[in-house]
Amino acid sequence: MVEAEKIFLTKKGVEELQEEFRNLIDVERPNVIKDLQEARAQGDLSENADYDAARARQAEVEARIKQIEHILANVQIIEDETGKKQKKIHMGSTVTFLDLSDNEEYTYTIVGSVEADPLSGKISNESALGAALLGKEISNKEVEVPSEVPYKIIIKSFN
């Protein structure tokens, strides 16, 4: 049997998914069932927009429940290494670097793809930048980030 690929999440990311899962089970699913019952009570289902909308919402809710179940069954929690002296950048590291293309400093935390949200300062370990940073040390050496438009950075700090 093939082992499922691990899905990397921070502890906070796991807690947020568990909360979303509880909400889907305890609130959303019962609401959809109620909406379906009300739509069925209207009679003819062949041209019932409320029924069609409730069925579509039910499919969305059930798909998200299955997706979260899969994620939680295969989760690998990224250990919080804050405060520990680390030599190399790893999953969970918050990294500040200088982008040599625009001479701006940026700070991102490296997380798994499920939790990634660049606008919130979280990049995936699978992204070009995340992959280029993993395993690196602080140095004045340029790090090339392979992407559609390659660019170079200098790592300033990480924790």
N, C-alpha and C positions, 0 to 999 in steps of 0.2 A: 504494500500500500504506500502510495506517495504521500510524504508529509507535506501539509499545507505550508505555504510560505508565511513566515512570521510578519506580523503587521506591527510596526513600531509606533508607540504612543507614549506620551508623558503620563504621569499619574493623573494630572489634572485633565488631560484629554480623555482618559478612561472614565473618570468621574462624570465628565460632561456627556459622554456617550451613554453611560448608565442612566443618567437623569433623562436624557432624550428618550431612551428605551422605555423607562417607566411611564413617561408622559404619553408615548404612543400606545402603550398597553392599557393604561388606566384612564386616559382622557380621549385621545383621538379615535382609537378603535371603537369604544362605546358610542361616541358621537356619530361616527360613520354608520354604525348599525342602526342607530335611531333615525338618521336621515334616510337610510334605505327603507326602513319600515314605513316612514311617513310618505315616501315617494310611491311605494307599492300600494298604499291605501288610496292613492289618487286614481287607481284603476289601470287602464290600458298602459302597458309598459313599452309598447312599440314606438311611441312618439312622446315619451316622457323625459323631458330635459332634466328634471330634478333627479330622476332615477339614474340617468346616464352620468350626471355629474357625481352623484354619490358612489356609483360603481367605479368611476375613474379615481376618485379620492380614496376609496377602499384599496384599489390596486397600488396606489402610491404608498399608503400607510403600511400595507403588508410587505411591499418590496423593501421599504426602509427598515422594518422590523427584521426581516431576513438578513439584510445587509449588516445591521448592527450586531445581530447574533453571530454572523460569520466573523466580523472584526473582533468581537470580544472573545470568541473561541480560539482565535489565532494571535492574540495580542502578545507582544513582547514589550514590557514596560521599560521605558528609558529611565535608567537610574538618575536621580538628582545628585549631581556631583558638586553642587554649589558649595563653595568654601573649601573644597579639597584642591590641593595643588596638582594640576594636570600638566603633563608635558606636551600632549598632542590634542588637537581638536577632535572631539568625538560627538556622537549623538547626544543631544541635550545641551551642548556647548552654546553659549551666547558669544558671538564673534563680532568684533569691530574691525573693519578693514577700510583701507583707502582705495577707492576705485580710480585708477590712473587715467581713465578715459575722460572723467569729468572733475577729477581732483576733489571729490566729495567723500566724506566718511559715512559709512553705513553700519548698522548693527542689526544682526539677525540671530535667531536661535535656530539650530538645526534640529528638525523633528521628522517624524515619518510622513509619508505622502498624504495619509488620511487627515492629519492635523495641520498640514501646511496652509498658510495664509500670508502671503508676502506683505499685504497691506497692514497686517498686524505684527509684522516683524518675525514671522515664522516661515522658514524655507525647508523644503523637503531634502532629505539625504539623497534622493534620486535626481534632484535638479542638477543642472550643470554646475552651478555655484556651490551647492551643498556637497556634491561629490568632489569638487576641486578642493574644498576646505578640509574635508575629513582626513585626519591623519597628519595634518600640517602642524608646524610650530610657529611661534611668533618669530618673525625675522624681517630683515629689511630686503629680503629677496622677493622678487616678483613671482607671483603665482599666476600662471596662465589659466584662464577659464575657457574651456572649449565650448563654444556655442555657435549659433548661426553667424553671429558677429563676435568673434573671439575678443576678449579683453583681458587686461592684467590688473591684479590687485596686490596690495601689500597688507599683510595681517598686522594689526596694531595690538590687539589684546583679545583674550578669551577667558571664560571661566566655565 
